[in-house]
Amino acid sequence: MAKHRIYTMSVASVYPHYVAKAEKKGRTKAEVDEIIRWLTGYSQEELEAHLEKRTDFETFFAEAPLLNPARALIKGVVCGVRVETIEDPLMREIRYLDKLIDELAKGKAMEKILRT
């Protein structure tokens, strides 16, 4: 089976869209970065290095220092699909990130987004 196209796309190619979506709704790049760090366990420096290297999504999640165990609490629909029912582990991680960015753009408080 062929890999989904998103797996080979660089995180850096999608990242500006995450930031633009957040900023359009009055949120910040710093909040986007905080969400990504919370989800993956990367430090800010590691995140920036991956963006600079144009790391693909597959590698980005495979090398994540510590995928947050609380990410299993992320529920809801992204692109018409319930994230909690996605069977492919990598696609689920990518959709978790999409869902968190959606929540940020919808004005949800960071404490709720980060499941604290």
C-alpha positions in Angstrom: 0.0 0.0 0.0 1.3 3.4 -0.9 2.1 5.9 1.8 -0.4 8.8 2.2 1.0 12.0 0.7 0.9 13.9 4.0 3.5 11.4 5.5 6.2 12.6 3.1 5.3 16.3 3.2 7.6 18.5 5.4 6.2 19.8 8.6 7.7 23.2 7.6 5.4 23.2 4.5 2.2 23.0 6.7 3.4 24.9 9.7 2.8 28.4 8.2 -0.8 27.3 7.6 -1.2 26.3 11.3 0.2 29.7 12.3 -1.9 31.7 9.8 -5.1 29.8 10.9 -4.3 30.7 14.6 -3.3 34.3 13.9 -6.4 34.9 11.8 -8.4 34.2 14.9 -6.2 36.4 17.2 -4.0 33.6 18.6 -0.2 33.5 18.3 2.7 31.5 16.7 3.9 31.0 20.3 0.7 29.1 21.1 1.0 27.0 18.0 4.6 26.1 19.1 3.4 25.3 22.6 0.8 22.9 21.2 3.3 21.1 19.0 5.8 20.9 21.9 3.1 19.6 24.3 2.1 16.9 21.7 5.5 15.7 20.7 7.9 16.5 23.6 10.2 18.5 21.4 12.0 21.6 22.9 11.5 24.9 21.0 15.1 24.5 19.6 14.4 20.9 18.4 11.1 22.1 16.8 12.8 24.9 15.0 15.6 22.6 13.8 13.0 20.2 12.3 11.3 23.1 10.6 14.6 24.3 9.2 15.6 20.7 8.0 12.2 20.4 6.4 11.6 17.1 8.2 8.7 15.1 6.9 5.7 14.2 9.1 6.6 10.5 9.3 10.1 11.3 10.6 8.9 14.2 12.8 6.5 11.9 14.8 8.8 8.9 14.7 11.6 11.0 16.3 9.4 12.8 18.8 11.0 12.6 22.2 7.8 11.9 24.1 4.4 11.8 22.6 2.1 13.1 25.3 0.0 10.4 26.9 -2.8 12.9 27.4 -3.2 13.1 23.6 -5.5 10.1 23.9 -8.0 12.5 25.4 -8.3 14.4 22.1 -11.7 13.7 20.6 -13.7 15.1 17.8 -13.9 15.5 14.0 -11.2 16.7 11.7 -11.8 16.7 7.9 -15.0 14.7 8.5 -13.2 11.9 10.4 -13.4 11.2 14.2 -9.8 11.4 15.3 -10.3 8.8 18.0 -11.3 6.2 15.4 -8.4 6.6 13.0 -6.6 3.3 12.9 -3.3 4.3 11.3 -1.1 5.5 14.2 0.8 8.1 12.1 -2.4 9.6 10.6 -3.9 9.7 14.1 -0.9 11.8 15.4 -1.2 14.2 12.4 -5.0 14.6 13.0 -4.4 15.1 16.7 -2.2 18.0 15.8 -4.8 19.3 13.3 -7.5 19.1 15.9 -5.5 21.0 18.5 -4.8 23.8 16.0 -8.6 23.9 15.2 -9.3 24.2 18.9 -6.8 27.0 19.2 -8.4 28.8 16.2 -11.9 28.4 17.7 -10.8 30.3 20.8 -10.5 27.4 23.3 -8.4 28.2 26.4 -4.9 26.7 26.3 -5.5 24.8 29.5 -8.4 23.0 27.8 -6.4 22.4 24.5 -3.5 21.0 26.5 -5.9 18.7 28.5 -4.6 20.0 31.9 
